[in-house]
Amino acid sequence: MKKGLLIWNIVLTLLVGFLLFSYFGIQKNGLSVGKTVHTDTTTAPNRDFRIAYFDMDSVEANFEMVKDKKAELSKKEDLINVELDRMGKNFQQKYNYYQGQAQSGAMTQAQQEAAGQELKSLEDKIKNSKASMEQDYQDLVLRVNKEMKSAIENYLLEYNRTKGYSYIFANESGLFYYRDTTYNITNDVVKGLNISYRKKLK
């Protein structure tokens, strides 16, 4: 009977020791019994890190929106040049007229001074108009570039919903010295951009 109690006490002692060891071992690792451990999956996404690229030169050469915007800028530039040329010719005609009048003696001193003031005012107007038109042109260039960049970004956002790339780079001359053409998505990008652009035009 005493022998049986002794064995039983040894078993209980070993069991209590095991439980205490397990309990304090878990707490030492920063965990506690009865608490659920939550893992933050937002900082470690369960997917491969993938990168793709497209050639910007090819997009600029084949994206229909780029062609249309270049034509728009060229038209605006032509209009500015035509207007500046018209104003310049008008100024030159007036200058030649007043110069001829002055040399022939058909103008009084007061008339010559008035003509000089008129030419000076006209010259200032041309300079201001030129500055204003150039600023308008630069604003248009910035707006066009922003529109094209936005169109590319929006398309790539939609494109990447099914592709799962972590980054998509625009490859430009001198930027990368080596690239694996397996990850070249230029054809997809050009084709998709043109389809998207045509839909917007409709």
C-alpha positions in Angstrom: 0.0 0.0 0.0 2.8 2.4 0.9 4.7 1.4 -2.1 1.7 2.2 -4.3 1.3 5.6 -2.8 5.0 6.3 -3.3 4.8 5.4 -7.0 1.7 7.5 -7.4 3.4 10.6 -5.7 6.3 10.2 -8.1 4.0 10.1 -11.1 2.1 13.2 -9.9 5.4 15.0 -9.2 6.6 14.3 -12.7 3.3 15.4 -14.2 3.2 18.7 -12.2 6.9 19.3 -13.1 6.1 18.8 -16.8 3.1 21.1 -16.7 5.1 23.8 -14.8 8.0 23.5 -17.3 5.5 23.8 -20.3 3.7 26.8 -18.7 6.9 28.8 -18.0 8.5 27.8 -21.2 5.5 29.2 -23.2 5.5 32.4 -21.1 9.2 32.9 -21.7 8.5 33.0 -25.5 6.1 35.9 -25.0 2.9 33.8 -25.2 0.4 33.1 -22.4 -2.0 30.2 -21.9 -5.6 31.0 -22.8 -4.7 33.9 -25.2 -5.1 33.7 -29.0 -2.1 34.7 -31.1 -3.0 36.9 -34.2 -0.7 37.2 -37.1 -0.6 40.4 -39.1 -0.8 39.3 -42.7 -0.8 42.9 -44.1 3.0 43.3 -43.6 3.8 40.0 -45.2 1.6 39.4 -48.3 1.4 35.7 -49.3 2.5 36.2 -52.9 5.6 36.3 -55.1 7.5 39.5 -55.7 7.1 40.2 -59.4 8.4 43.0 -61.6 7.6 43.9 -65.2 8.6 46.7 -67.5 7.5 48.4 -70.7 9.6 50.5 -73.2 8.5 54.1 -73.0 9.9 54.8 -76.5 7.5 52.2 -78.0 4.6 53.6 -76.1 5.4 57.2 -77.3 5.7 55.9 -80.9 2.6 53.7 -80.9 0.1 55.0 -78.4 -2.6 56.8 -80.4 -3.2 59.4 -77.6 0.4 60.5 -77.8 0.1 61.0 -81.6 -3.1 63.0 -81.1 -1.7 65.1 -78.4 1.5 65.8 -80.4 -0.7 67.0 -83.3 -2.7 69.2 -80.9 0.6 70.8 -79.6 1.9 71.2 -83.1 -1.3 73.0 -84.1 -1.2 75.3 -81.1 2.5 76.1 -81.9 1.6 76.9 -85.5 -1.2 79.2 -84.4 1.2 81.0 -82.0 3.8 81.4 -84.8 1.2 82.7 -87.3 -0.1 85.3 -84.8 3.4 86.4 -83.8 4.3 86.7 -87.4 1.2 88.8 -88.2 1.9 91.1 -85.3 5.6 91.4 -86.3 4.6 92.3 -89.9 2.1 94.8 -88.7 4.8 96.4 -86.5 7.3 96.5 -89.4 4.8 98.1 -91.8 4.0 100.8 -89.3 7.7 101.4 -88.6 8.5 101.6 -92.4 5.5 104.0 -92.9 6.5 106.4 -90.1 10.2 106.2 -91.1 9.2 107.1 -94.7 7.0 110.0 -93.5 9.8 111.3 -91.2 12.4 111.1 -93.9 10.2 112.9 -96.5 9.5 115.7 -94.0 5.8 115.1 -94.0 5.7 114.7 -90.1 6.1 117.4 -87.5 8.3 116.9 -84.4 5.2 116.3 -82.3 3.9 113.7 -84.9 7.2 111.9 -84.9 7.2 111.7 -81.1 3.6 110.4 -81.2 4.6 107.8 -83.8 7.5 106.8 -81.6 5.2 106.3 -78.6 2.8 104.3 -80.7 5.6 102.0 -82.0 6.9 101.6 -78.5 3.4 100.7 -77.2 3.0 98.2 -80.1 6.4 96.6 -79.4 5.4 96.2 -75.7 2.1 94.6 -76.7 3.9 92.2 -79.0 6.3 91.2 -76.2 3.5 90.7 -73.7 1.4 88.7 -76.1 4.4 86.5 -77.0 5.1 85.9 -73.3 1.4 85.1 -72.6 1.1 82.8 -75.6 4.3 80.9 -74.6 3.0 80.5 -71.1 -0.3 79.2 -72.4 1.6 76.7 -74.6 3.8 75.6 -71.7 0.6 75.1 -69.6 -0.9 73.0 -72.4 2.3 70.9 -72.6 2.1 70.2 -68.8 -1.6 69.4 -69.0 -1.0 67.0 -72.0 1.9 65.3 -70.2 -0.3 64.9 -67.1 -3.2 63.4 -69.1 -0.9 60.9 -70.8 0.8 59.9 -67.6 -2.6 59.5 -65.9 -3.9 57.4 -68.9 -0.9 55.1 -68.5 -1.2 54.8 -64.7 -4.9 54.1 -64.9 -4.5 51.5 -67.5 -1.7 49.7 -65.6 -3.8 49.7 -62.5 -6.6 47.9 -64.3 -4.1 45.7 -66.2 -2.4 44.6 -63.0 -5.6 43.4 -61.2 -5.1 40.0 -62.9 -1.3 40.0 -63.3 -0.1 40.6 -59.7 3.1 42.5 -60.4 4.6 44.3 -57.4 6.2 47.0 -59.7 5.8 48.0 -63.3 8.6 50.2 -64.6 8.9 52.4 -67.7 12.2 51.5 -69.3 13.9 54.5 -70.9 17.2 54.8 -72.6 20.1 54.7 -70.2 18.0 53.7 -67.2 18.6 50.0 -67.1 21.7 48.2 -68.3 20.2 44.7 -68.2 16.7 43.4 -68.4 15.1 40.0 -68.9 12.8 40.3 -71.9 10.6 37.7 -70.3 9.1 40.5 -68.2 8.6 42.9 -71.1 4.9 43.8 -71.3 5.3 46.6 -73.8 3.0 45.0 -76.4 0.3 44.4 -73.8 0.6 48.0 -72.6 0.5 49.6 -76.1 -2.5 47.4 -77.2 -4.4 48.0 -74.0 -3.8 51.7 -74.0 -5.0 52.1 -77.5 -8.2 50.1 -76.8 -8.9 52.1 -73.7 -8.2 55.4 -75.6 -10.5 54.5 -78.5 -13.3 53.7 -76.0 -13.0 57.2 -74.4 -13.0 58.9 -77.8 -16.4 57.2 -78.6 
